[in-house]
Structures are given as structure tokens and as C-alpha cells.
């Protein structure tokens, strides 16, 4: 395996760690079994805020995963 591809593995590891360390995974899932009841008790404004955080987190994680896939396929700018 080439040195560049080994460096890619390190870059991928960092990106995967970033995804798994995203606040979405700790903050929102801590109430998982009681979450529906928790969400239902919130004001419409708070519910909207929560849903916006979900959407933002999904976009952020999708971006990191897309860049990681480019690295894994060797299609990122550093491999061109």
C-alpha cells in the first residue's frame, strides 16, 4: 500500500471520529426510550428548534461522510 493511501486511512479515521463525536449522537439520543413523550411536552418553538438541530446535524454528518467517501475512493483533491 502506498504512503499516500496509508495517510488516507489516518484522514478517514479522523473523519469517522468527528462523525461519532458529533453532539447529535450524545445529546439527542440520551432520552431515546422516552423521547417521544419528552418531545411532545415541548413548546412548538422548542420542537422546531430540536428538528432544526436534527436537520443541521444530518447535513454536517452527511458532508463529512461524503468527503470520507471521496478519500476512500481516491477521488479527493490530495489524490489527484
VOVOGU-237367 format. One record per atom (N, C-alpha, C, O): atom name; x, y, z; residue number from 1. Coordinates in steps of 0.1 Angstrom, whole numbers. Each point is the difference from the previous one (the first is absolute). Layout:
N
REC:CA:X:Y:Z:NUM
...
***
This chain:
80
REC:N:9:-12:0:1
REC:CA:-9:12:0:1
REC:C:9:12:0:1
REC:O:10:1:7:1
REC:N:-14:9:-15:2
REC:CA:9:12:-1:2
REC:C:-1:9:12:2
REC:O:-10:-1:8:2
REC:N:20:9:-6:3
REC:CA:0:9:11:3
REC:C:-12:9:0:3
REC:O:-6:3:10:3
REC:N:2:2:-22:4
REC:CA:-12:9:-1:4
REC:C:-12:-7:5:4
REC:O:-9:6:6:4
REC:N:7:-18:-10:5
REC:CA:-12:-8:4:5
REC:C:0:-2:15:5
REC:O:-10:0:6:5
REC:N:22:-3:0:6
REC:CA:1:-1:14:6
REC:C:-4:13:7:6
REC:O:-7:0:11:6
REC:N:11:11:-16:7
REC:CA:-4:13:5:7
REC:C:-15:2:-1:7
REC:O:-6:6:9:7
REC:N:0:-11:-20:8
REC:CA:-14:1:-1:8
REC:C:-7:-8:11:8
REC:O:-11:5:5:8
REC:N:16:-16:-1:9
REC:CA:-6:-8:11:9
REC:C:0:9:13:9
REC:O:-10:-1:7:9
REC:N:20:8:-5:10
REC:CA:1:9:12:10
REC:C:-11:11:-1:10
REC:O:-6:3:10:10
REC:N:5:3:-22:11
REC:CA:-10:10:-2:11
REC:C:-14:-5:1:11
REC:O:-8:6:6:11
REC:N:6:-18:-11:12
REC:CA:-13:-6:2:12
REC:C:-3:-3:15:12
REC:O:-12:2:4:12
REC:N:22:-7:3:13
REC:CA:-2:-2:15:13
REC:C:-5:13:7:13
REC:O:-9:-1:8:13
REC:N:16:12:-11:14
REC:CA:-3:12:6:14
REC:C:-15:4:-4:14
REC:O:-7:5:9:14
REC:N:4:-6:-21:15
REC:CA:-14:4:-5:15
REC:C:-11:-9:7:15
REC:O:-10:5:4:15
REC:N:13:-18:-3:16
REC:CA:-9:-9:7:16
REC:C:-2:4:14:16
REC:O:-11:0:6:16
REC:N:22:3:1:17
REC:CA:0:5:14:17
REC:C:-9:12:1:17
REC:O:-7:2:9:17
REC:N:9:8:-19:18
REC:CA:-8:12:1:18
REC:C:-15:-3:-1:18
REC:O:-8:6:7:18
REC:N:5:-15:-16:19
REC:CA:-14:-4:-2:19
REC:C:-6:-6:13:19
REC:O:-10:4:5:19
REC:N:18:-13:1:20
REC:CA:-5:-7:12:20
REC:C:0:10:12:20
REC:O:-7:-3:10:20
REC:N:16:13:-10:21
REC:CA:0:9:11:21
REC:C:-10:12:-1:21
REC:O:-1:9:8:21
REC:N:-6:-9:-19:22
REC:CA:-10:11:-2:22
REC:C:-10:0:11:22
REC:O:-5:-10:4:22
REC:N:2:22:1:23
REC:CA:-10:1:11:23
REC:C:-13:-7:-2:23
REC:O:-7:-4:9:23
REC:N:3:3:-22:24
REC:CA:-13:-7:-3:24
REC:C:-1:-13:6:24
REC:O:-10:-4:5:24
REC:N:22:-4:-4:25
REC:CA:-1:-13:5:25
REC:C:-1:-1:15:25
REC:O:-5:-10:5:25
REC:N:10:20:2:26
REC:CA:0:-1:14:26
REC:C:-12:8:6:26
REC:O:-7:-5:9:26
REC:N:5:16:-14:27
REC:CA:-11:9:5:27
REC:C:-14:-4:-3:27
REC:O:-8:0:9:27
REC:N:6:-5:-21:28
REC:CA:-14:-3:-4:28
REC:C:-4:-14:3:28
REC:O:-12:-2:2:28
REC:N:21:-7:-1:29
REC:CA:-4:-14:2:29
REC:C:0:-4:15:29
REC:O:-4:-11:3:29
REC:N:8:20:6:30
REC:CA:0:-4:14:30
REC:C:-13:-2:6:30
REC:O:-2:-7:10:30
REC:N:-9:12:-17:31
REC:CA:-14:-2:5:31
REC:C:-7:-10:-9:31
REC:O:-12:0:-1:31
REC:N:19:-9:-6:32
REC:CA:-6:-8:-11:32
REC:C:-13:-6:3:32
REC:O:-10:1:-7:32
REC:N:9:-9:18:33
REC:CA:-13:-7:2:33
REC:C:-11:9:5:33
REC:O:-12:-3:-3:33
REC:N:15:14:9:34
REC:CA:-10:10:4:34
REC:C:-1:12:-9:34
REC:O:-7:10:3:34
REC:N:13:-11:-14:35
REC:CA:2:13:-8:35
REC:C:-13:5:-6:35
REC:O:-2:12:0:35
REC:N:-7:-21:-4:36
REC:CA:-13:5:-6:36
REC:C:-8:8:10:36
REC:O:-5:10:-3:36
REC:N:5:-16:16:37
REC:CA:-7:8:10:37
REC:C:7:13:3:37
REC:O:-7:10:2:37
REC:N:20:-10:-1:38
REC:CA:8:12:2:38
REC:C:-3:10:-11:38
REC:O:-3:12:3:38
REC:N:3:-16:-15:39
REC:CA:-2:9:-11:39
REC:C:-14:6:0:39
REC:O:-2:12:-3:39
REC:N:-8:-21:6:40
REC:CA:-14:5:0:40
REC:C:-2:10:11:40
REC:O:-9:9:-2:40
REC:N:16:-9:13:41
REC:CA:-1:10:10:41
REC:C:6:14:-3:41
REC:O:-3:9:7:41
REC:N:10:-8:-17:42
REC:CA:7:12:-4:42
REC:C:-9:10:-7:42
REC:O:-10:-5:-6:42
REC:N:13:17:7:43
REC:CA:-8:11:-7:43
REC:C:3:-2:-15:43
REC:O:10:-6:-4:43
REC:N:-19:11:-4:44
REC:CA:2:-1:-15:44
REC:C:13:6:-4:44
REC:O:7:-5:-9:44
REC:N:-3:16:15:45
REC:CA:13:7:-3:45
REC:C:12:-10:4:45
REC:O:9:-1:-8:45
REC:N:-10:-5:19:46
REC:CA:11:-9:4:46
REC:C:0:-12:-9:46
REC:O:11:-5:-4:46
REC:N:-23:0:0:47
REC:CA:0:-12:-9:47
REC:C:6:4:-13:47
REC:O:8:-8:-6:47
REC:N:-11:20:1:48
REC:CA:6:5:-13:48
REC:C:15:1:2:48
REC:O:8:-4:-9:48
REC:N:-3:9:20:49
REC:CA:14:1:3:49
REC:C:7:-14:0:49
REC:O:11:-1:-6:49
REC:N:-17:-8:12:50
REC:CA:5:-14:0:50
REC:C:1:-6:-14:50
REC:O:10:-6:-4:50
REC:N:-21:8:-4:51
REC:CA:0:-6:-13:51
REC:C:11:7:-9:51
REC:O:6:-6:-8:51
REC:N:-5:19:10:52
REC:CA:11:8:-7:52
REC:C:14:-6:3:52
REC:O:8:-1:-9:52
REC:N:-6:-2:22:53
REC:CA:13:-5:4:53
REC:C:2:-14:-6:53
REC:O:11:-3:-5:53
REC:N:-22:-5:4:54
REC:CA:1:-13:-6:54
REC:C:5:2:-15:54
REC:O:9:-7:-5:54
REC:N:-16:16:-2:55
REC:CA:2:2:-14:55
REC:C:15:5:-2:55
REC:O:6:-5:-9:55
REC:N:-2:14:17:56
REC:CA:14:5:-1:56
REC:C:10:-10:3:56
REC:O:10:-1:-7:56
REC:N:-13:-8:17:57
REC:CA:10:-11:3:57
REC:C:1:-9:-11:57
REC:O:11:-5:-4:57
REC:N:-23:1:-2:58
REC:CA:0:-9:-12:58
REC:C:8:6:-11:58
REC:O:8:-7:-6:58
REC:N:-10:19:3:59
REC:CA:8:7:-11:59
REC:C:15:0:3:59
REC:O:8:-3:-9:59
REC:N:-4:6:21:60
REC:CA:14:0:4:60
REC:C:6:-14:-1:60
REC:O:11:-1:-5:60
REC:N:-18:-9:10:61
REC:CA:6:-13:0:61
REC:C:0:-6:-15:61
REC:O:10:-6:-4:61
REC:N:-20:10:-4:62
REC:CA:0:-4:-14:62
REC:C:12:6:-7:62
REC:O:6:-7:-9:62
REC:N:-3:19:12:63
REC:CA:11:7:-7:63
REC:C:14:-7:4:63
REC:O:8:-3:-9:63
REC:N:-7:-1:21:64
REC:CA:13:-7:4:64
REC:C:0:-13:-6:64
REC:O:11:-4:-5:64
REC:N:-22:-3:4:65
REC:CA:0:-14:-6:65
REC:C:2:1:-15:65
REC:O:7:-9:-5:65
REC:N:-12:19:-1:66
REC:CA:3:2:-15:66
REC:C:15:2:-3:66
REC:O:5:-5:-9:66
REC:N:1:14:18:67
REC:CA:14:2:-2:67
REC:C:8:-12:3:67
REC:O:10:-3:-7:67
REC:N:-14:-5:17:68
REC:CA:7:-12:3:68
REC:C:-1:-10:-11:68
REC:O:9:-7:-3:68
REC:N:-21:6:-3:69
REC:CA:-1:-9:-12:69
REC:C:9:4:-11:69
REC:O:5:-9:-7:69
REC:N:-4:22:4:70
REC:CA:9:5:-10:70
REC:C:15:-5:3:70
REC:O:7:-4:-9:70
REC:N:-4:5:22:71
REC:CA:14:-4:4:71
REC:C:1:-15:-2:71
REC:O:10:-5:-6:71
REC:N:-20:-3:10:72
REC:CA:1:-14:-1:72
REC:C:1:-5:-15:72
REC:O:6:-10:-3:72
REC:N:-13:17:-6:73
REC:CA:1:-3:-14:73
REC:C:12:6:-7:73
REC:O:3:-3:-12:73
REC:N:5:11:19:74
REC:CA:12:6:-5:74
REC:C:-4:12:-10:74
REC:O:8:3:-9:74
REC:N:-20:3:11:75
REC:CA:-4:10:-9:75
REC:C:1:14:6:75
REC:O:-4:10:-6:75
REC:N:9:-8:18:76
REC:CA:1:13:7:76
REC:C:12:7:-7:76
REC:O:9:-6:-6:76
REC:N:-9:20:8:77
REC:CA:11:8:-6:77
REC:C:14:-5:3:77
REC:O:9:2:-8:77
REC:N:-6:-7:20:78
REC:CA:13:-4:4:78
REC:C:5:-13:-8:78
REC:O:12:-2:-1:78
REC:N:-21:-5:-5:79
REC:CA:3:-12:-7:79
REC:C:0:2:-15:79
REC:O:2:-9:-8:79
REC:N:-5:21:3:80
REC:CA:-1:3:-14:80
REC:C:14:3:-6:80
REC:O:1:3:-12:80
***
